[in-house]
Amino acid sequence: MSNRMFKLALLSVIVCSLAVGVAFAQHEGHGKMEKGEHGKMMGKEVTMKGEILDLYCFMNHPDDGQGPDHAKCAASCINKGLPIGFMSDGEVYLVVGKDHEPVASTVAEYAGKQSVLTGKVLMHHGMKAIELVSIKPAA
């Protein structure tokens, strides 16, 4: 084998090894807990104070798509099956039910009002969600 062919083959092996190493390093962290906002660990049960949102209006009407004045509309949108969010300390989480159970009928009455939500924080590809355990009015 010529010296040039040997160097080309060696370079190919090095590039492939690096690619496999990078892929493994990216996958290795999958499923591990990550420290998140609120000083809590992702995947752990947390309790947060905030507001239930209908995410459609929140995203499409940023000036008035949340808060007490929007509560009736938000509850209606949630009951229609639109995505549900929870905003706490400026962070917005998608609200999901445990074991694929729907949560609309549980949370709709809290839309636009301050409430205390307990759930398990999840994060995947930069998206944050909270798996609902319980919700109650804020004191």
Secondary structure, 3 states (H helix, E strand, C coil): CCHHHHHHHHHHHHHHHHHHHHHHHHHHCCCCCCECHHHCECCCEEEEEEEEEEHHHHHHCCCCCCCHHHHHHHHHHHHCCCCEEEEECCEEEEEEEHHHCCCHHHHHHHECCEEEEEEEEEEECCEEEEEEEEEEECC
